[in-house]
Amino acid sequence: MLEAVLKGFGIGLILVLSVGPVIFTIIKQSINNGYKGGFSFVAGVWISDIVLVLFANFFSELVTELLAFKNTIAYLGSIFLACMGIYYIFFKKVNLNAADTLVVKTFSKTDFSRIALQGFLINTLNPSVLIFWLINATAFATIHTFWERMIIFSVCLGMNMVADVLKVLMAGKIRNSLTPRHILLINKISGTILVIFGAVLMYGALFYKP
């Protein structure tokens, strides 16, 4: 039991400290759209992680077959990231009212779903995430029981969720002290980072041959 908890904590720490497009988009969503936007995005990421963990543990053969198409997944992911990045660099606007202050957006169910879908796709279309879960699920399957693995992955996902909540809360709090110009700059920086991640993902799919 304790060993399972510690292993879950260990791989959870790896996830929390990892740097990828998801973390920058969490911050961007929280700054642009406040807590609701940030939590909508991370909800999509959480759903993606849970689905991938379940597939990696119960359908490992299917996941292994999917990895045969990892280059295709990488192409789709890189195009998606690049398109999002270009949108935030050139087309994303900061909504202001007559007093030149930020407009507080009223979210509809469609808005929540759209942002959550972004989080789901960014996470799912990253082959390294799929490989990460498959490697860990395969490694633990040989030395741990079903319930021990459930503890490991529950602790790992729980840590990641807590970290994401903290990121949203901190970014949402910072939002109140930012000017529209600052937010516009953050959008452009975040967009540039997404384009870079997309380019790196595309480069790896095209030229990296294991």
Backbone hydrogen bonds in HBPLUS format (Angstrom, degrees):
<---DONOR---> <-ACCEPTOR-->    atom                        ^
c    i                          cat <-CA-CA->   ^        H-A-AA   ^      H-
h    n   atom  resd res      DA  || num        DHA   H-A  angle D-A-AA Bond
n    s   type  num  typ     dist DA aas  dist angle  dist       angle   num
A0005-VAL N   A0001-MET O   3.01 MM   4  6.34 156.6  2.07 149.4 155.7     1
A0006-LEU N   A0002-LEU O   2.92 MM   4  6.17 162.2  1.95 153.1 157.7     2
A0007-LYS N   A0003-GLU O   2.94 MM   4  6.15 156.4  2.00 148.1 154.5     3
A0008-GLY N   A0004-ALA O   2.92 MM   4  6.10 155.7  1.98 145.7 152.7     4
A0009-PHE N   A0005-VAL O   2.84 MM   4  6.10 151.6  1.92 145.9 154.3     5
A0010-GLY N   A0006-LEU O   2.88 MM   4  6.13 148.7  1.98 141.5 150.2     6
A0011-ILE N   A0007-LYS O   3.05 MM   4  6.37 167.8  2.07 158.1 157.5     7
A0012-GLY N   A0008-GLY O   2.91 MM   4  5.88 143.4  2.05 138.6 149.9     8
A0013-LEU N   A0009-PHE O   2.88 MM   4  6.02 146.2  1.99 142.4 150.6     9
A0014-ILE N   A0010-GLY O   3.19 MM   4  6.55 148.3  2.30 140.7 148.8    10
A0015-LEU N   A0011-ILE O   3.15 MM   4  6.44 155.8  2.21 141.5 146.8    11
A0016-VAL N   A0012-GLY O   2.90 MM   4  6.19 161.6  1.94 151.8 157.0    12
A0017-LEU N   A0013-LEU O   3.00 MM   4  6.10 157.8  2.05 149.1 153.9    13
A0018-SER N   A0014-ILE O   3.02 MM   4  5.99 119.0  2.40 137.6 152.0    14
A0018-SER N   A0015-LEU O   3.27 MM   3  5.17 145.7  2.39  95.8 105.6    15
A0025-THR N   A0021-PRO O   3.09 MM   4  6.23 152.2  2.17 147.3 155.3    16
A0026-ILE N   A0022-VAL O   2.86 MM   4  6.11 150.1  1.95 154.7 163.2    17
A0027-ILE N   A0023-ILE O   3.22 MM   4  6.44 164.1  2.24 144.9 148.0    18
A0028-LYS N   A0024-PHE O   2.95 MM   4  6.15 157.9  2.00 142.2 149.0    19
A0029-GLN N   A0025-THR O   2.83 MM   4  5.90 166.8  1.85 149.0 152.6    20
A0030-SER N   A0026-ILE O   2.99 MM   4  6.12 159.5  2.03 147.3 153.2    21
A0031-ILE N   A0027-ILE O   2.96 MM   4  6.13 152.3  2.04 146.9 154.3    22
A0032-ASN N   A0028-LYS O   2.87 MM   4  6.00 162.0  1.90 153.1 158.3    23
A0033-ASN N   A0029-GLN O   2.79 MM   4  5.63 163.7  1.82 147.1 152.8    24
A0034-GLY N   A0030-SER O   2.81 MM   4  4.55 122.3  2.15 120.5 125.8    25
A0038-GLY N   A0034-GLY O   3.11 MM   4  6.37 164.4  2.13 154.8 159.6    26
A0039-PHE N   A0035-TYR O   2.84 MM   4  5.98 169.6  1.85 159.2 161.5    27
A0040-SER N   A0036-LYS O   2.96 MM   4  6.01 148.2  2.06 141.4 150.2    28
A0041-PHE N   A0037-GLY O   3.08 MM   4  6.28 156.8  2.14 145.2 150.8    29
A0042-VAL N   A0038-GLY O   3.01 MM   4  6.33 170.0  2.02 155.8 157.6    30
A0043-ALA N   A0039-PHE O   2.99 MM   4  5.96 142.7  2.14 136.2 146.0    31
A0044-GLY N   A0040-SER O   3.33 MM   4  6.64 149.7  2.43 141.3 147.4    32
A0044-GLY N   A0041-PHE O   3.06 MM   3  5.34 122.5  2.41 102.4 115.7    33
A0045-VAL N   A0041-PHE O   3.18 MM   4  6.60 151.2  2.26 144.9 153.3    34
A0046-TRP N   A0042-VAL O   2.79 MM   4  6.03 159.0  1.84 150.3 155.8    35
A0047-ILE N   A0043-ALA O   2.98 MM   4  6.20 160.8  2.02 148.4 153.1    36
A0048-SER N   A0044-GLY O   3.07 MM   4  6.25 157.8  2.12 143.0 149.1    37
A0049-ASP N   A0045-VAL O   2.92 MM   4  6.23 162.2  1.95 153.6 157.9    38
A0050-ILE N   A0046-TRP O   2.90 MM   4  6.11 166.2  1.92 156.3 159.9    39
A0051-VAL N   A0047-ILE O   2.95 MM   4  6.11 164.8  1.97 151.2 155.4    40
A0052-LEU N   A0048-SER O   2.91 MM   4  6.11 163.4  1.94 153.1 157.9    41
A0053-VAL N   A0049-ASP O   2.83 MM   4  6.01 156.1  1.89 150.9 157.5    42
A0054-LEU N   A0050-ILE O   2.98 MM   4  6.16 163.7  2.00 150.9 155.1    43
A0055-PHE N   A0051-VAL O   2.93 MM   4  6.14 162.4  1.96 150.1 155.4    44
A0056-ALA N   A0052-LEU O   2.83 MM   4  5.93 160.0  1.87 145.6 151.8    45
A0057-ASN N   A0053-VAL O   3.00 MM   4  6.15 145.9  2.12 144.9 153.2    46
A0058-PHE N   A0054-LEU O   2.88 MM   4  5.91 162.1  1.91 153.3 158.3    47
A0059-PHE N   A0055-PHE O   2.74 MM   4  4.87 146.6  1.85 132.1 140.7    48
A0062-LEU N   A0059-PHE O   3.00 MM   3  5.31 117.5  2.40 104.1 119.1    49
A0063-VAL N   A0059-PHE O   2.96 MM   4  6.32 159.3  2.00 156.0 162.6    50
A0064-THR N   A0060-SER O   2.86 MM   4  6.04 154.2  1.92 145.2 152.3    51
A0065-GLU N   A0061-GLU O   2.98 MM   4  6.26 149.7  2.08 141.8 149.8    52
A0066-LEU N   A0062-LEU O   2.89 MM   4  6.22 147.8  2.00 144.7 154.3    53
A0067-LEU N   A0063-VAL O   3.00 MM   4  6.32 139.2  2.17 143.2 154.0    54
A0068-ALA N   A0065-GLU O   3.04 MM   3  5.41 150.6  2.12 105.2 114.3    55
A0069-PHE N   A0066-LEU O   2.80 MM   3  5.42 155.8  1.86 115.1 123.3    56
A0070-LYS N   A0067-LEU O   3.05 MM   3  4.70 155.9  2.11 106.6 104.8    57
A0072-THR N   A0069-PHE O   3.03 MM   3  5.28 116.3  2.45 102.3 117.4    58
A0073-ILE N   A0069-PHE O   2.94 MM   4  6.31 159.6  1.98 155.2 161.7    59
A0074-ALA N   A0070-LYS O   2.76 MM   4  5.94 151.4  1.84 141.6 150.2    60
A0075-TYR N   A0071-ASN O   2.83 MM   4  6.12 151.9  1.91 147.0 154.2    61
A0076-LEU N   A0072-THR O   3.02 MM   4  6.31 165.5  2.04 152.0 154.9    62
A0077-GLY N   A0073-ILE O   2.84 MM   4  6.03 160.2  1.87 149.4 155.8    63
A0078-SER N   A0074-ALA O   2.81 MM   4  5.93 160.8  1.84 150.8 155.6    64
A0079-ILE N   A0075-TYR O   2.99 MM   4  6.18 160.6  2.03 149.8 154.9    65
A0080-PHE N   A0076-LEU O   2.93 MM   4  6.10 159.2  1.97 147.6 153.8    66
A0081-LEU N   A0077-GLY O   2.91 MM   4  6.11 164.0  1.93 151.9 155.9    67
A0082-ALA N   A0078-SER O   2.92 MM   4  6.02 161.6  1.95 145.6 151.3    68
A0083-CYS N   A0079-ILE O   2.90 MM   4  6.05 160.0  1.94 149.0 154.4    69
A0084-MET N   A0080-PHE O   3.01 MM   4  6.23 160.7  2.05 148.4 153.7    70
A0085-GLY N   A0081-LEU O   2.84 MM   4  6.04 160.3  1.88 149.9 156.0    71
A0086-ILE N   A0082-ALA O   2.86 MM   4  6.07 164.2  1.89 153.4 156.9    72
A0087-TYR N   A0083-CYS O   3.01 MM   4  6.16 154.4  2.08 143.5 150.7    73
A0088-TYR N   A0084-MET O   3.03 MM   4  6.36 159.5  2.07 151.6 156.1    74
A0089-ILE N   A0085-GLY O   2.93 MM   4  6.15 140.8  2.08 146.5 158.2    75
A0090-PHE N   A0086-ILE O   2.98 MM   4  6.00 170.2  1.99 153.3 155.3    76
A0091-PHE N   A0087-TYR O   2.80 MM   4  4.98 146.0  1.92 132.0 142.7    77
A0092-LYS N   A0087-TYR O   2.84 MM   5  5.96 135.3  2.04 156.1 157.1    78
A0103-VAL N   A0095-ASN O   3.01 MM   8  5.62 156.2  2.07 141.0 139.5    79
A0097-ASN N   A0101-THR O   3.01 MM   4  5.75 147.4  2.11 150.8 160.5    80
A0100-ASP N   A0097-ASN O   2.99 MM   3  5.31 156.0  2.04 120.2 121.0    81
A0112-PHE N   A0108-SER O   3.08 MM   4  6.46 163.0  2.11 154.2 157.9    82
A0113-SER N   A0109-LYS O   2.95 MM   4  6.13 162.6  1.98 147.3 152.2    83
A0114-ARG N   A0110-THR O   2.86 MM   4  6.02 156.4  1.92 147.5 154.2    84
A0115-ILE N   A0111-ASP O   3.04 MM   4  6.23 168.8  2.05 155.5 157.4    85
A0116-ALA N   A0112-PHE O   2.95 MM   4  6.07 160.6  1.99 148.9 155.2    86
A0117-LEU N   A0113-SER O   2.86 MM   4  5.99 150.6  1.95 144.2 152.3    87
A0118-GLN N   A0114-ARG O   3.12 MM   4  6.45 146.3  2.24 140.3 148.9    88
A0119-GLY N   A0115-ILE O   3.15 MM   4  6.56 158.3  2.20 149.4 153.7    89
A0120-PHE N   A0116-ALA O   2.93 MM   4  6.23 157.4  1.98 150.0 156.6    90
A0121-LEU N   A0117-LEU O   2.90 MM   4  6.06 165.4  1.92 153.3 156.5    91
A0122-ILE N   A0118-GLN O   2.91 MM   4  6.05 170.0  1.92 157.6 160.5    92
A0123-ASN N   A0119-GLY O   3.21 MM   4  6.24 160.4  2.25 143.4 148.4    93
A0124-THR N   A0120-PHE O   2.89 MM   4  5.95 162.7  1.92 148.9 154.7    94
A0125-LEU N   A0121-LEU O   2.85 MM   4  5.65 163.5  1.87 150.3 154.0    95
A0129-VAL N   A0126-ASN O   2.97 MM   3  5.65 142.0  2.11 120.7 129.9    96
A0131-ILE N   A0127-PRO O   2.92 MM   4  6.18 163.2  1.95 155.8 160.6    97
A0132-PHE N   A0128-SER O   2.91 MM   4  5.95 152.7  1.98 137.9 145.5    98
A0133-TRP N   A0129-VAL O   3.12 MM   4  6.42 164.3  2.15 154.1 155.9    99
A0134-LEU N   A0130-LEU O   3.05 MM   4  6.21 159.5  2.09 148.0 154.3   100
A0135-ILE N   A0131-ILE O   2.90 MM   4  5.98 168.3  1.91 155.5 158.3   101
A0136-ASN N   A0132-PHE O   3.22 MM   4  6.37 168.2  2.23 147.8 151.0   102
A0137-ALA N   A0133-TRP O   2.90 MM   4  5.97 159.7  1.94 146.8 153.3   103
A0138-THR N   A0134-LEU O   2.88 MM   4  5.97 162.7  1.91 151.6 156.2   104
A0139-ALA N   A0135-ILE O   2.94 MM   4  6.08 159.9  1.98 147.3 153.2   105
A0140-PHE N   A0136-ASN O   2.97 MM   4  6.06 165.5  2.00 150.6 154.2   106
A0141-ALA N   A0137-ALA O   3.03 MM   4  5.98 138.5  2.21 138.6 149.2   107
A0143-ILE N   A0140-PHE O   3.23 MM   3  5.47 145.4  2.36 104.1 113.4   108
A0144-HIS N   A0140-PHE O   2.89 MM   4  5.58 133.6  2.11 158.8 164.8   109
A0149-ARG N   A0145-THR O   2.98 MM   4  6.27 157.3  2.03 152.6 158.6   110
A0150-MET N   A0146-PHE O   2.98 MM   4  6.32 147.5  2.08 144.2 153.9   111
A0151-ILE N   A0147-TRP O   3.02 MM   4  6.31 150.0  2.11 143.1 150.4   112
A0152-ILE N   A0148-GLU O   2.92 MM   4  6.25 160.5  1.96 149.7 155.0   113
A0153-PHE N   A0149-ARG O   2.96 MM   4  6.17 174.1  1.97 156.9 156.9   114
A0154-SER N   A0150-MET O   2.89 MM   4  5.84 145.2  2.01 138.0 148.4   115
A0155-VAL N   A0151-ILE O   2.93 MM   4  6.02 165.3  1.96 152.2 155.4   116
A0156-CYS N   A0152-ILE O   3.04 MM   4  6.22 160.7  2.08 144.7 150.7   117
A0157-LEU N   A0153-PHE O   2.89 MM   4  5.95 169.3  1.90 144.1 147.3   118
A0158-GLY N   A0154-SER O   2.80 MM   4  5.83 153.6  1.87 143.0 151.7   119
A0159-MET N   A0155-VAL O   2.91 MM   4  6.10 160.0  1.95 150.9 155.1   120
A0160-ASN N   A0156-CYS O   3.10 MM   4  6.36 160.8  2.13 147.9 153.2   121
A0161-MET N   A0157-LEU O   2.88 MM   4  6.11 153.2  1.95 149.0 156.3   122
A0162-VAL N   A0158-GLY O   2.98 MM   4  6.24 161.3  2.02 151.3 155.8   123
A0163-ALA N   A0159-MET O   2.99 MM   4  6.22 161.5  2.02 150.5 155.6   124
A0164-ASP N   A0160-ASN O   2.94 MM   4  6.16 153.8  2.01 144.5 151.7   125
A0165-VAL N   A0161-MET O   2.91 MM   4  6.17 156.9  1.97 150.5 156.6   126
A0166-LEU N   A0162-VAL O   3.03 MM   4  6.32 158.5  2.07 149.6 155.0   127
A0167-LYS N   A0163-ALA O   2.99 MM   4  6.27 152.2  2.07 146.2 153.9   128
A0168-VAL N   A0164-ASP O   2.99 MM   4  6.27 159.6  2.03 151.7 156.3   129
A0169-LEU N   A0165-VAL O   2.94 MM   4  6.18 164.3  1.97 153.2 157.5   130
A0170-MET N   A0166-LEU O   2.91 MM   4  6.04 163.5  1.94 150.3 154.7   131
A0171-ALA N   A0167-LYS O   2.94 MM   4  6.03 165.4  1.96 148.9 153.6   132
A0172-GLY N   A0168-VAL O   2.82 MM   4  5.88 158.8  1.86 148.7 155.4   133
A0173-LYS N   A0169-LEU O   2.98 MM   4  6.09 145.6  2.10 139.0 148.0   134
A0174-ILE N   A0170-MET O   2.98 MM   4  6.24 156.1  2.04 147.9 154.1   135
A0175-ARG N   A0171-ALA O   3.03 MM   4  6.18 142.3  2.17 142.0 152.2   136
A0177-SER N   A0174-ILE O   2.93 MM   3  5.61 152.5  2.01 120.3 128.3   137
A0178-LEU N   A0175-ARG O   3.17 MM   3  5.30 165.4  2.19 109.2 113.5   138
A0182-HIS N   A0179-THR O   2.97 MM   3  5.15 118.4  2.36 102.2 117.3   139
A0183-ILE N   A0179-THR O   3.07 MM   4  6.45 159.7  2.11 157.4 162.8   140
A0184-LEU N   A0180-PRO O   2.93 MM   4  6.13 155.7  1.99 147.8 154.4   141
A0185-LEU N   A0181-ARG O   3.00 MM   4  6.23 153.1  2.07 144.2 151.3   142
A0186-ILE N   A0182-HIS O   2.87 MM   4  6.19 154.4  1.93 149.6 157.1   143
A0187-ASN N   A0183-ILE O   2.90 MM   4  6.15 153.2  1.98 146.7 153.8   144
A0188-LYS N   A0184-LEU O   3.12 MM   4  6.43 154.9  2.18 143.9 149.8   145
A0189-ILE N   A0185-LEU O   2.91 MM   4  6.20 159.2  1.95 152.5 158.4   146
A0190-SER N   A0186-ILE O   2.80 MM   4  5.90 167.8  1.81 152.9 156.9   147
A0191-GLY N   A0187-ASN O   2.81 MM   4  5.92 155.8  1.87 144.5 152.0   148
A0192-THR N   A0188-LYS O   2.92 MM   4  6.08 154.0  1.99 142.4 149.2   149
A0193-ILE N   A0189-ILE O   2.97 MM   4  6.25 155.2  2.03 149.5 156.1   150
A0194-LEU N   A0190-SER O   2.98 MM   4  6.26 154.9  2.04 149.0 155.6   151
A0195-VAL N   A0191-GLY O   2.99 MM   4  6.28 156.1  2.05 148.4 154.6   152
A0196-ILE N   A0192-THR O   2.96 MM   4  6.24 155.5  2.03 146.9 153.7   153
A0197-PHE N   A0193-ILE O   2.90 MM   4  6.20 162.9  1.93 152.6 156.7   154
A0198-GLY N   A0194-LEU O   2.88 MM   4  6.08 156.4  1.93 146.2 153.3   155
A0199-ALA N   A0195-VAL O   2.88 MM   4  6.12 152.9  1.95 147.3 154.6   156
A0200-VAL N   A0196-ILE O   2.89 MM   4  6.16 158.5  1.93 153.5 159.2   157
A0201-LEU N   A0197-PHE O   2.90 MM   4  6.08 158.8  1.95 148.6 154.6   158
A0202-MET N   A0198-GLY O   2.95 MM   4  6.15 156.6  2.00 145.4 151.9   159
A0203-TYR N   A0199-ALA O   2.84 MM   4  6.03 158.3  1.89 147.5 154.0   160
A0204-GLY N   A0200-VAL O   2.93 MM   4  6.13 162.3  1.96 150.0 154.2   161
A0205-ALA N   A0201-LEU O   3.08 MM   4  6.30 154.6  2.14 144.1 150.8   162
A0206-LEU N   A0202-MET O   2.95 MM   4  6.15 148.8  2.05 147.9 156.6   163
A0207-PHE N   A0203-TYR O   2.89 MM   4  5.93 165.4  1.92 158.6 161.7   164
A0208-TYR N   A0204-GLY O   2.95 MM   4  4.93 147.7  2.06 124.9 132.8   165
